[in-house]
Each structure stands twice: as structure tokens, then as C-alpha cells.
Amino acid sequence: MLEGKRINLRLAEKEDVPLLVQWLNDVEFAGDYQHFPDQLSKAELEKRILEHKLYQIEWVDFIIEKKDGNKIGWACHYISAPNFGWTEIGYAIIKSERNKGYGTEAVQMLVDYLFLTREIIRVQAVINTQDAASRRVLEKSRFKKEGKLRKALWASKGKWTDAHIYSILRKEWKEPNMLTKQKD
Ligand SMILES: CC(C)(COP(=O)(O)OP(=O)(O)OC[C@H]1O[C@@H](n2cnc3c(N)ncnc32)[C@H](O)[C@@H]1OP(=O)(O)O)[C@@H](O)C(=O)NCCC(=O)NCCS
């Protein structure tokens, strides 16, 4: 588990599958802007969580918990190929807990964790161009906007929309400031 200041990121387990299936298929949880491509079946999600793999991509899901154990969101990272491809993150917070800083803390914890444990030089995120909250989270986490991806996301409103790609480079990442402790 990754321990932060106000939240923990706990690796998703088999017991979390029903909640994650509900969240990740829920338009309100995903928001109006997130890429919302295929509906996820329980079996597909369980496979991804247990094997840390989706197709040929390493994919790791976390449950975001407050210190009292309340589950308030989900975060993930996916890595296409070590030392070759890209490392990307995704995240969402339940509606009632948004705008309290948890999304930013989760992103910064993921960045700390990835730079501390992987031989990578960049972490990226792809967001809907209209997603102001996500843009703010990335800016607060020192990501830089690189450019526009045209019609790259299929958002929950059923339309292909443009996306912005953001990244933070290892040389721009100063030092871990969110992780307080890592343990199994
Ligand atoms: C994006 C998301 C994770 C942010 O989580 P969060 O816990 O609310 O994030 P934070 O509280 O750390 O920061 C949100 C920031 O966005 C700002 N914000 C929120 N809605 C906004 C809007 N409509 N316009 C402009 N800024 C907005 C907040 O004011 C805050 O900035 P501030 O600290 O400068 O005041 C959350 O909105 C969410 O789950 N959205 C749906 C899923 C999604 O879009 N995920 C991202 C794609 S991978």
C-alpha cells in the first residue's frame, strides 16, 4: 500500500471487483469527459486486477482510501513496454469527495511511486480538452501540456472529442513529497 498524507493508494484486489465494475461503468463516476470506451465486464476487470495486465499492457489498479478506510476513488497506471513505450496514469474521485484535494494528492503519489520504482523518464496523462478539473489537477502536479490529440477520446456523452496530452519528466520531478511510507 502507498501511504500519503491524507489518503492511501491500496492495490485493488478481487474483493474490490464489484465496486470497481460499478464505478467504472458509471457515467457519474467517470464524469462527462473521461475516455469511456468499452463497457467492462466483471470477468474482464477481475482478470486485469489479478494479472496486472490488459492485453499486452501492464495495468495496475488502485483504490483510493481516506485514512479511515473510506473508499473515495480509483487510480491506475499502465505501461506499454518498459524502457520503450509510455507510462500513463488515470484517476477518478467519487462526486461527493471532489474539490477537496484528493485527486491531486493521488496523482502526485502515483508520480512519486512511478519515478521511485521504475526506470522511466516521463509519466503522461491524456485528458479531454474540456476537463477543467483534471487540467487543474495536472497543473498543480507540475505536468506540462504537450499538445492536442484530435478526436482521441470517446466521452460518456457519446461523442469523439479532442484531448490534451500532458507529461512530467523525471528531471522536472523534484523529490517525493506525497508518499510518506510504502509497505506491502
Ligand atoms: C478530475 C478529478 C479526479 C479531480 O479530483 P478532485 O479530488 O476534485 O481534484 P482536486 O480537489 O485535487 O483539484 C480539483 C481542482 O479543479 C478545480 N475545478 C473543479 N472543477 C472545475 C471547473 N469546472 N472549472 C475549473 N476548475 C475546476 C478545483 O477548483 C480544484 O482546483 P484548485 O485546487 O486550484 O481550487 C475529479 O473531478 C473526477 O473524478 N472527475 C471525473 C473523472 C475524470 O475526469 N478523471 C480524469 C481523467 S483520467
The ligand as an SDF file (V2000), in Angstrom:
LIG
                    3D

 48 50  0  0  0  0  0  0  0  0999 V2000
  -10.6170   15.1090  -12.1840 C   0  0  0  0  0  0  0  0  0  0  0  0
  -10.9070   14.6780  -10.7490 C   0  0  0  0  0  0  0  0  0  0  0  0
  -10.2290   13.3610  -10.4590 C   0  0  0  0  0  0  0  0  0  0  0  0
  -10.3450   15.7560   -9.7990 C   0  0  0  0  0  0  0  0  0  0  0  0
  -10.3770   15.2650   -8.4660 O   0  0  0  0  0  0  0  0  0  0  0  0
  -10.5200   16.2460   -7.2360 P   0  0  0  0  0  0  0  0  0  0  0  0
  -10.3110   15.4560   -6.0000 O   0  0  0  0  0  0  0  0  0  0  0  0
  -11.7630   17.0310   -7.3450 O   0  0  0  0  0  0  0  0  0  0  0  0
   -9.2640   17.2030   -7.5120 O   0  0  0  0  0  0  0  0  0  0  0  0
   -8.6660   18.3460   -6.5770 P   0  0  0  0  0  0  0  0  0  0  0  0
   -9.6480   18.6960   -5.4940 O   0  0  0  0  0  0  0  0  0  0  0  0
   -7.3150   17.9080   -6.1530 O   0  0  0  0  0  0  0  0  0  0  0  0
   -8.4780   19.5680   -7.5860 O   0  0  0  0  0  0  0  0  0  0  0  0
   -9.5280   19.9700   -8.4350 C   0  0  0  0  0  0  0  0  0  0  0  0
   -9.2070   21.3470   -8.9790 C   0  0  0  0  0  0  0  0  0  0  0  0
  -10.0100   21.5910  -10.1220 O   0  0  0  0  0  0  0  0  0  0  0  0
  -10.7490   22.7810   -9.9260 C   0  0  0  0  0  0  0  0  0  0  0  0
  -12.0190   22.6380  -10.6230 N   0  0  0  0  0  0  0  0  0  0  0  0
  -13.0000   21.7390  -10.3890 C   0  0  0  0  0  0  0  0  0  0  0  0
  -13.9980   21.8970  -11.2650 N   0  0  0  0  0  0  0  0  0  0  0  0
  -13.6190   22.9160  -12.0880 C   0  0  0  0  0  0  0  0  0  0  0  0
  -14.2320   23.5530  -13.2070 C   0  0  0  0  0  0  0  0  0  0  0  0
  -15.4160   23.1670  -13.6620 N   0  0  0  0  0  0  0  0  0  0  0  0
  -13.5690   24.5630  -13.8020 N   0  0  0  0  0  0  0  0  0  0  0  0
  -12.3450   24.9690  -13.3570 C   0  0  0  0  0  0  0  0  0  0  0  0
  -11.7140   24.3920  -12.2950 N   0  0  0  0  0  0  0  0  0  0  0  0
  -12.3620   23.3860  -11.6720 C   0  0  0  0  0  0  0  0  0  0  0  0
  -10.8930   22.9020   -8.4210 C   0  0  0  0  0  0  0  0  0  0  0  0
  -11.1980   24.2250   -8.0280 O   0  0  0  0  0  0  0  0  0  0  0  0
   -9.5040   22.4620   -7.9890 C   0  0  0  0  0  0  0  0  0  0  0  0
   -8.5210   23.4560   -8.2080 O   0  0  0  0  0  0  0  0  0  0  0  0
   -7.9620   24.4030   -7.0210 P   0  0  0  0  0  0  0  0  0  0  0  0
   -7.3230   23.4970   -6.0040 O   0  0  0  0  0  0  0  0  0  0  0  0
   -6.9830   25.3140   -7.6920 O   0  0  0  0  0  0  0  0  0  0  0  0
   -9.1400   25.1200   -6.4280 O   0  0  0  0  0  0  0  0  0  0  0  0
  -12.4420   14.5830  -10.4860 C   0  0  0  0  0  0  0  0  0  0  0  0
  -13.0690   15.7570  -10.9110 O   0  0  0  0  0  0  0  0  0  0  0  0
  -13.0680   13.3930  -11.2180 C   0  0  0  0  0  0  0  0  0  0  0  0
  -13.0680   12.2860  -10.6790 O   0  0  0  0  0  0  0  0  0  0  0  0
  -13.6240   13.6150  -12.4390 N   0  0  0  0  0  0  0  0  0  0  0  0
  -14.2060   12.5260  -13.2050 C   0  0  0  0  0  0  0  0  0  0  0  0
  -13.1620   11.5470  -13.7270 C   0  0  0  0  0  0  0  0  0  0  0  0
  -12.1010   12.2050  -14.5790 C   0  0  0  0  0  0  0  0  0  0  0  0
  -12.3790   13.1100  -15.3550 O   0  0  0  0  0  0  0  0  0  0  0  0
  -10.8540   11.7540  -14.4360 N   0  0  0  0  0  0  0  0  0  0  0  0
   -9.7080   12.3070  -15.1490 C   0  0  0  0  0  0  0  0  0  0  0  0
   -9.4170   11.6680  -16.4520 C   0  0  0  0  0  0  0  0  0  0  0  0
   -8.1290   10.4650  -16.3580 S   0  0  0  0  0  0  0  0  0  0  0  0
  1  2  1  0
  2  3  1  0
  2  4  1  0
  2 36  1  0
  4  5  1  0
  5  6  1  0
  6  7  2  0
  6  8  1  0
  6  9  1  0
  9 10  1  0
 10 11  2  0
 10 12  1  0
 10 13  1  0
 13 14  1  0
 14 15  1  0
 15 16  1  0
 15 30  1  0
 16 17  1  0
 17 18  1  0
 17 28  1  0
 18 19  1  0
 18 27  1  0
 19 20  2  0
 20 21  1  0
 21 22  1  0
 21 27  2  0
 22 23  1  0
 22 24  2  0
 24 25  1  0
 25 26  2  0
 26 27  1  0
 28 29  1  0
 28 30  1  0
 30 31  1  0
 31 32  1  0
 32 33  2  0
 32 34  1  0
 32 35  1  0
 36 37  1  0
 36 38  1  0
 38 39  2  0
 38 40  1  0
 40 41  1  0
 41 42  1  0
 42 43  1  0
 43 44  2  0
 43 45  1  0
 45 46  1  0
 46 47  1  0
 47 48  1  0
M  END
$$$$
